[in-house]
Amino acid sequence: MTRTTVRIAMNGVTGRMGHRQHLVRSLLALREQGGLELADGTVIWPEPVLVGRTAPKLRALAERHGLEHWSCDLDAVLGDDTIGIYFDAQVTAAREAAVKKAIAAGKHLYVEKPTARSLAGALELARLAQEAGVKNGVVQDKLFLPGLRKLRRLVEGGFFGRILSVRGEFGYWVFEGDWQQAQRPSWNYRAEDGGGIAADMFPHWEYVLHELFGPVRTVQAHLATHIPRRWDESGTPYEATADDAAYGIFELPGGIVAQINSSWAVRVHRDELVEFQVDGTEGSAVAGLRHCRVQHRAHTPKPVWNPDLPASEPFRGQWHEVPDNDAYDNAFKTQWELFLRHVVCEEPWRWDLAAGARGVRLAELGMRSAAEGRRLDVPEWGR
């Protein structure tokens, strides 16, 4: 057995997402299973090198997971020729400059979204990476969730007939931080630090809609800061300057209308933290993180509106579960495996920095739509 070691500089893994999903549940999980085995028996062995600003946090993280290498000196890490990939899960405001340094150092890139704070910045990163000839990828994890993979299977199989609409609900209540600690970092609620749920989630909705149903043609959005005062990690109150809820309507090819609500100020009354309902002439589906339920045209009941009597139909029970038909691994880990194959084996890859820039563009247009109070066209990509 031949083992190919790939050293990966991981910047920002002291944060919640970088630590849990990318380090622990992706790369360390790959190591626990013996590496990523290829068809010829070669094993790709990821070797994380932790990078960040706070030495005690990095040291503690490395010791907890038995990792040897960590550093607070990004320039020194990027100057190490044994490191092949730079990964970035920092706060959005710090990402663009660090990625530029990694490109200049000739590293392959895998970054969280949004890739930059503006479309101009995102396009520049895509251009620089292309000119440097480095392989590059953007995290688009929702595509690899079991529920969304089942939904894609239904779309590609023609289950819906002509698709009419998509309705998405995402979010949960993020505690203000005064009497109970917030589950998200305080920078998420400061626009000056790159916060805001539209900037965070519209890039997700762009690639979900684009890959499953088609490119977004128009956007109309309303943004709100429902909770104007929050408390940071040290218990200090601050004024929230970024939106914590975004309500969007998107038009897609074929007359499909997508409505997606994103909110950190909503209490959950649904089966999963994100759900998409797709309605078509031949059937409907509701897909979440893991589950997907369908109702075919032939099985659609005939409800009768009568507000004077209690509902007697078990509406949820009239839907059928889509079987797994496959073993689904962690969505982040699945995409990491594909990117490592792309870097080592030249396998196809389409989720690059240009795709990430599309998401930044939709977020930018959504914020502009909300500010101007009107619907905006989304030009075809490349125009």
C-alpha positions in Angstrom: 0.0 0.0 0.0 1.3 3.4 -1.0 0.5 6.4 1.2 0.5 9.9 -0.1 0.6 12.5 2.6 -1.1 15.8 2.0 -0.2 18.5 4.5 -3.0 21.0 4.9 -2.7 24.4 6.6 -6.0 24.9 8.4 -6.7 28.5 9.4 -9.7 29.2 11.6 -10.3 25.8 13.1 -10.6 27.1 16.7 -14.0 28.3 15.6 -17.1 26.1 15.9 -17.5 25.2 12.2 -13.9 24.8 11.4 -13.3 22.7 14.5 -16.3 20.4 14.5 -17.0 19.9 10.8 -13.7 20.4 9.0 -11.2 19.2 11.5 -12.9 16.6 13.6 -15.7 15.2 11.4 -13.8 15.5 8.1 -10.0 15.2 8.2 -9.6 13.5 11.6 -12.4 11.2 10.7 -10.5 10.3 7.5 -7.4 9.6 9.5 -9.4 7.4 11.9 -10.6 5.3 9.0 -7.0 4.8 7.8 -7.0 7.6 5.2 -8.8 8.0 1.9 -8.2 4.9 -0.2 -8.1 5.3 -4.0 -9.0 2.7 -6.6 -5.4 1.6 -7.2 -4.8 1.0 -3.5 -3.0 4.3 -2.8 -4.1 6.0 0.4 -4.3 9.8 0.8 -3.3 10.7 4.3 -4.3 14.2 5.4 -2.0 15.9 7.8 -3.5 19.1 9.4 -1.3 22.0 10.4 -3.3 24.2 12.6 -3.1 28.0 12.0 -4.6 30.8 14.0 -4.0 33.9 16.1 -4.2 32.5 19.7 -1.4 30.2 20.7 -3.1 28.7 23.8 -6.1 27.7 21.8 -4.1 26.2 19.1 -1.9 24.3 21.5 -4.8 23.0 23.4 -6.6 21.9 20.2 -3.5 20.1 18.9 -2.9 18.3 22.2 -6.6 17.3 22.4 -6.4 15.6 19.0 -2.8 14.4 19.0 -1.6 16.7 16.3 2.1 17.8 16.2 2.0 20.9 14.1 0.5 24.3 14.8 1.5 27.9 14.3 0.4 31.5 14.7 2.7 32.6 11.8 0.7 32.3 8.6 3.5 33.6 6.5 5.9 30.9 7.8 3.3 28.2 7.2 2.7 29.3 3.7 6.4 29.4 3.1 6.7 25.7 3.9 7.0 23.8 0.7 5.8 20.6 2.3 2.3 22.1 2.7 0.1 21.6 -0.4 -3.3 22.9 0.6 -4.5 26.0 2.4 -7.9 25.9 4.1 -9.7 28.9 5.4 -12.5 29.0 7.9 -11.7 32.4 9.5 -14.1 35.2 10.0 -15.2 36.5 6.6 -13.4 39.9 7.1 -10.0 38.1 7.3 -10.4 35.6 4.5 -9.7 37.5 1.4 -6.2 38.7 2.4 -5.2 35.3 3.7 -6.3 33.5 0.5 -4.3 36.0 -1.6 -1.2 35.1 0.4 -1.9 31.4 -0.1 -2.3 31.9 -3.9 0.9 33.9 -4.0 2.6 31.0 -2.2 1.3 28.5 -4.8 -0.9 26.6 -2.5 -4.1 24.8 -3.6 -7.1 26.4 -1.9 -10.2 25.1 -0.1 -12.2 27.8 1.6 -15.4 28.4 3.4 -18.1 30.8 2.0 -18.6 33.6 1.5 -15.2 33.7 -0.2 -14.9 37.5 0.1 -16.9 40.5 1.4 -17.8 41.8 -2.1 -18.3 40.4 -5.6 -15.3 42.3 -6.8 -13.1 40.7 -4.1 -14.5 37.2 -4.9 -13.9 37.6 -8.6 -10.4 38.7 -8.0 -9.6 35.6 -5.9 -11.0 33.4 -8.7 -8.9 35.2 -11.3 -5.7 35.1 -9.2 -6.1 31.4 -8.5 -6.7 30.7 -12.2 -3.7 32.7 -13.2 -1.5 31.0 -10.6 -2.7 27.5 -11.8 -3.7 26.4 -8.3 -6.6 24.0 -7.7 -9.3 25.7 -5.7 -12.6 24.8 -4.1 -15.4 26.4 -2.0 -17.3 24.6 0.7 -20.8 23.9 -0.6 -21.8 21.4 2.0 -25.6 21.5 1.7 -25.3 19.7 -1.7 -24.0 16.6 0.1 -26.6 16.4 2.9 -28.6 13.1 2.7 -32.0 15.0 2.4 -30.7 17.2 -0.5 -29.2 14.2 -2.2 -32.5 12.4 -2.1 -34.2 15.6 -3.4 -31.7 15.8 -6.3 -32.5 12.1 -7.1 -36.2 13.0 -7.4 -35.5 16.0 -9.6 -33.2 14.1 -11.9 -35.7 11.2 -12.1 -38.6 13.5 -13.2 -40.7 12.8 -10.1 -42.1 16.4 -9.9 -43.2 16.8 -13.5 -43.1 20.5 -14.2 -41.6 22.1 -11.0 -43.8 25.1 -9.9 -42.2 26.4 -6.7 -39.6 25.9 -3.9 -40.2 27.0 -0.3 -37.3 27.0 2.1 -37.2 27.6 5.9 -33.9 27.8 7.7 -33.0 29.0 11.1 -33.4 28.8 14.9 -33.3 31.1 17.9 -29.8 32.3 18.7 -29.7 33.4 22.3 -29.0 37.1 22.8 -26.1 36.3 25.2 -27.4 38.1 28.3 -29.1 35.3 30.3 -28.0 32.4 28.2 -24.8 32.1 26.1 -25.2 32.6 22.4 -24.6 29.6 20.1 -23.1 31.8 17.4 -20.1 34.1 17.6 -20.8 37.8 18.1 -19.1 38.9 14.9 -22.0 37.3 13.0 -24.2 40.3 14.2 -21.7 43.1 13.3 -21.8 44.3 9.7 -18.3 45.9 10.1 -16.9 42.4 10.8 -18.6 40.8 7.8 -21.6 39.5 9.7 -25.2 39.2 8.6 -27.4 36.3 7.7 -27.9 37.3 4.1 -24.1 37.4 3.5 -23.9 34.0 5.2 -26.9 32.1 3.8 -27.6 33.6 0.4 -24.4 32.0 -1.0 -25.8 28.6 0.2 -29.2 29.2 -1.4 -27.5 30.2 -4.6 -25.7 26.9 -5.1 -28.6 24.8 -3.9 -31.0 26.5 -6.3 -28.5 26.6 -9.1 -27.6 22.9 -8.9 -31.0 21.5 -8.3 -33.3 23.8 -10.2 -31.4 26.3 -12.3 -29.7 29.7 -12.0 -31.4 32.5 -10.2 -32.8 35.1 -12.6 -34.2 37.7 -10.2 -34.0 38.4 -6.5 -36.3 40.4 -4.2 -35.3 40.5 -0.5 -36.2 42.0 2.8 -33.6 42.1 5.6 -34.3 42.7 9.2 -32.3 43.1 12.5 -35.0 41.7 14.8 -32.7 41.6 17.9 -30.9 45.0 18.0 -29.0 44.4 21.2 -26.8 41.4 22.0 -24.0 40.3 24.4 -20.6 39.1 23.2 -18.4 36.3 24.5 -17.2 38.3 27.4 -20.7 39.3 28.5 -20.4 42.9 27.2 -23.5 44.3 25.5 -23.2 45.6 21.9 -25.5 47.0 19.2 -26.2 44.5 16.4 -25.4 46.2 13.1 -26.1 43.3 10.8 -29.3 41.6 9.7 -30.4 38.5 11.7 -33.2 37.6 9.3 -33.4 37.6 5.5 -36.6 36.9 3.5 -36.0 36.2 -0.2 -38.0 35.5 -3.4 -36.0 34.2 -6.3 -37.2 33.5 -9.9 -35.7 30.6 -11.7 -35.9 29.3 -15.3 -39.2 27.8 -16.4 -41.2 30.1 -14.1 -40.1 28.4 -10.9 -40.6 30.7 -7.9 -38.4 30.0 -4.8 -39.1 31.6 -1.4 -36.5 31.1 1.3 -36.6 32.5 4.8 -33.4 32.6 6.9 -33.5 33.7 10.5 -31.6 33.5 13.7 -34.6 34.9 15.5 -37.2 32.1 14.9 -38.2 29.2 17.1 -38.2 25.9 15.4 -41.5 24.2 14.6 -40.5 21.9 11.8 -38.8 18.5 11.7 -35.3 19.8 10.8 -33.4 23.1 11.0 -33.6 23.5 7.3 -36.4 22.2 5.1 -37.3 22.7 1.4 -40.7 22.0 0.0 -40.8 21.5 -3.8 -44.2 21.4 -5.5 -44.7 20.1 -9.1 -47.5 19.1 -11.3 -46.9 15.4 -10.6 -45.8 15.4 -7.0 -44.3 17.3 -4.1 -41.4 16.7 -1.6 -40.2 18.1 1.7 -36.5 17.6 2.2 -34.4 18.4 5.3 -30.9 17.7 6.5 -31.4 13.9 6.4 -35.0 13.1 5.5 -37.1 13.5 2.4 -40.8 12.8 2.2 -43.0 12.8 -0.9 -46.6 12.9 -2.0 -47.3 11.8 -5.6 -50.2 13.2 -7.7 -52.0 9.8 -7.4 -51.8 9.9 -3.6 -52.7 13.5 -3.1 -55.8 13.8 -0.8 -58.7 16.2 -1.3 -58.8 18.5 1.8 -62.0 20.5 2.3 -61.7 24.0 3.9 -64.0 24.1 7.0 -62.8 26.3 9.8 -65.8 25.4 12.0 -64.5 21.8 12.6 -61.2 20.4 13.9 -58.9 19.1 11.2 -59.6 15.3 10.9 -56.9 14.4 8.3 -53.4 13.4 9.4 -51.7 15.6 6.8 -48.2 14.6 7.8 -49.1 10.9 7.7 -50.2 11.2 4.1 -46.5 11.6 2.9 -44.1 8.8 2.2 -40.4 8.6 3.3 -37.9 8.4 0.5 -35.5 5.5 1.3 -31.8 6.1 1.8 -30.8 3.6 -0.9 -27.2 4.5 0.0 -24.9 5.1 3.0 -24.5 8.8 3.6 -21.4 10.1 5.3 -20.9 13.6 6.8 -21.5 16.2 4.1 -18.4 18.2 4.9 -16.3 15.0 4.9 -17.8 13.9 1.6 -16.8 17.1 -0.1 -13.3 17.1 1.5 -12.8 13.6 0.0 -13.8 14.9 -3.5 -11.4 17.8 -3.2 -8.5 15.7 -2.1 -9.1 13.4 -5.0 -9.2 16.4 -7.3 -5.8 17.7 -5.9 -4.0 14.3 -5.9 -5.7 12.5 -8.8 -6.9 15.3 -11.1 -10.5 14.1 -10.7 -13.2 16.5 -12.0 -14.3 19.3 -9.7 -16.8 22.2 -10.3 -17.2 23.9 -6.9 -14.4 26.4 -7.5 -13.8 30.0 -6.5 -15.8 31.1 -9.5 -18.8 29.2 -8.2 -18.2 30.8 -4.8 -18.3 34.2 -6.5 -21.8 33.5 -7.8 -22.9 33.1 -4.2 -21.3 36.4 -3.1 -23.0 38.1 -6.0 -26.5 36.8 -5.0 -25.9 38.0 -1.4 -24.8 41.4 -2.7 -27.8 41.7 -4.9 -30.1 40.6 -2.1 -28.7 43.3 0.2 -29.1 45.9 -2.6 -32.6 44.7 -3.3 -33.5 45.2 0.4 -31.9 48.6 0.6 -33.7 49.8 -2.6 -37.0 48.1 -2.0 -37.3 46.5 -5.4 -36.7 43.3 -7.4 -33.4 43.0 -9.2 -32.4 41.0 -12.2 -29.5 38.6 -11.8 -27.4 38.7 -15.1 -26.3 35.4 -16.7 -23.0 34.4 -15.2 -20.1 35.8 -17.2 -21.9 39.0 -18.3 
